[in-house]
Amino acid sequence: MTNLPSAPVQSAADGGPLGAPRLGQVHVGDCLDVMRRMPADSVDLIVTSPPYADARKHTYGGIAPDDYVAWFTERADEMLRILKPTGSFVLNIKEKAVDGERHTYVLELILALKKETGFRWVEEYIWHKTTAAPGKWKYRFRDSWERILHFSKTKDVKMRQDAVRVPIGDWTAARLSNMSANDRARQESATNSGVGRRIAAWEGKRTVYPSNVLHKSPICHNTGHSAAFPEWLPEFFINLFTDEGDVVLDPFAGSGTTFRVASQLQRIPIAIELNHEYVTEVNYGDEQIKLDF
């Protein structure tokens, strides 16, 4: 694990340029103000989960669903500017129900990020919450999935797919033990879709690439925040989109999960958090960070 500097916190009120990102840098303030002072093309990965519409009002004031797109895209303009041409922006977000129906602010945000801000919408991952909390609602069932959206600045995206391979599963031992001639030949789809498969391609494999449906628990072990990231989430995308020594930013850092995981993976973490209490009370690294203002 990387040891973090003992006093890496800077307040957005300090003024002056922030300069190049450095290891263990935590900024307290509105991410819009802080990112405006960061150099262009300086961040390899932005991975974050902002406050959802009307959520966490006691902490962040709450952004009304109808105002959310304008609020977020102003910040997204800076995210695009500071992202490297090979970088990625990973956004975990979820719609909410308003007056008995799902609000469209997330769909509108996706379109705005692409058509107005200029991001490329590369992929959408579905986070299936394997241990979603039970509940009963009049017109819907319990909420057990969230969107994780992957955007990029250019076509030239750094992606390390081999770094996130998963075990193939025990099913292969029985299925591949007695293959037929058909299993060893590519079988084309009967619908003429152009999609085919060859069972023998699984032979000898221990791991495979994951799908874009991530079956993971929402359980978090870092307390002190009302909407903390589970550690697997930033870990998966940090491994997928960065190398050691790359810069990873969370502009809505909250309890600091992305910051800590990035540090543990030998990346250069940067955190921006509006509420200074989370920076002072939540462990951002090997030892607790204290503000110097």
Stockholm file with secondary structure:
# STOCKHOLM 1.0

chainA/1-293         MTNLPSAPVQSAADGGPLGAPRLGQVHVGDCLDVMRRMPADSVDLIVTSPPYADARKHTYGGIAPDDYVAWFTERADEMLRILKPTGSFVLNIKEKAVDGERHTYVLELILALKKETGFRWVEEYIWHKTTAAPGKWKYRFRDSWERILHFSKTKDVKMRQDAVRVPIGDWTAARLSNMSANDRARQESATNSGVGRRIAAWEGKRTVYPSNVLHKSPICHNTGHSAAFPEWLPEFFINLFTDEGDVVLDPFAGSGTTFRVASQLQRIPIAIELNHEYVTEVNYGDEQIKLDF
#=GR chainA/1-293 SS CCCCCSCCEEEGGGCSCCCSCCTTEEEESCHHHHHTTSCTTCEEEEEECCCCTTCCHHHHCCCCHHHHHHHHHHHHHHHHHHEEEEEEEEEEECCCEETTEECCHHHHHHHHIIIIICCEEEEEEEEEETTCCCCCCSSCCCCCEEEEEEEESSSCCCCCGGGGCEECCTHHHHHTTTCCHHHHSCEECTTCCSCEECGGGGTTCSEECCCSEEEECCCCSCCSSTTCCCTHHHHHHHHHHCCTTCEEEETTCTTCHHHHHHHHTTCEEEEEESCHHHHHHSCCSSSCCCCCC
#=GC SS_cons         CCCCCSCCEEEGGGCSCCCSCCTTEEEESCHHHHHTTSCTTCEEEEEECCCCTTCCHHHHCCCCHHHHHHHHHHHHHHHHHHEEEEEEEEEEECCCEETTEECCHHHHHHHHIIIIICCEEEEEEEEEETTCCCCCCSSCCCCCEEEEEEEESSSCCCCCGGGGCEECCTHHHHHTTTCCHHHHSCEECTTCCSCEECGGGGTTCSEECCCSEEEECCCCSCCSSTTCCCTHHHHHHHHHHCCTTCEEEETTCTTCHHHHHHHHTTCEEEEEESCHHHHHHSCCSSSCCCCCC
//
